[in-house]
């Protein structure tokens, strides 16, 4: 006997590829828990060290708030900063920087190529499944006259809770975001390719640059006010010295209880007008004036 058989070597190589891919992307995979009438758990992946996360739009649809659990167990509030139902993609933001980041890879895929999915099927955290790319360029009807186009078909086991998690190649690079399974079908799952996602991110960024009167923050509703998750550079909020993790509690003396309520109030204020924001910082109340 002179060691392993060819079959054993092939199995070892396959196992090594799967485990290596999972180890590379695993720290950037998160659990997404939306708060809504019909509670459900999804997955997501951090793609920006400033705290931006990709998930499915249907995972957070109708949510009044979102909690994200990191791979190390930390639970953070998240703001929904962009959605695109036509491609079932949403972008979340958490108030944390220097996070582990997954690499997005928009290179070409091949049918038969090894792919790995990581997510939270049925709430079971950080589960790894593997398979191959079964087909490319598929169309997937989503109802409401929506059709996902040019999606990746895979035989990787994908179950409820996997939605929004990454589909990665053998190098641990994210090639798609898992989105759906066909009811009562076995071995048929789908993912939105990264090329589609990058185009969507560009559109969402352009929309934010033309959204009219704003403070220049990303925020999430918490009990008692609006938590600041990010402050854009050279924005009205930055010039007013607002900081990440400040909690805005009032606008011109009127209480604000949600990010949407704050945004609606700001829309009614003419550009160039000065308003007073009341906020909490480390438990202490402060006030600042902002030119919107």
PyMOL commands that set and color helices and strands:
alter all, ss='L'
color gray80, all
select helices_A, chain A and resi 6-26+57-60+85-87+121-123+194-208+236-239+259-267
alter helices_A, ss='H'
color red, helices_A
select strands_A, chain A and resi 29-35+40-48+52-55+65-69+75-84+89-94+114-119+127-143+146-154+166-168+174-181+189-193+217-222+225-231+247-251+254-255+274-281+284-291
alter strands_A, ss='S'
color yellow, strands_A
deselect
rebuild
show_as cartoon
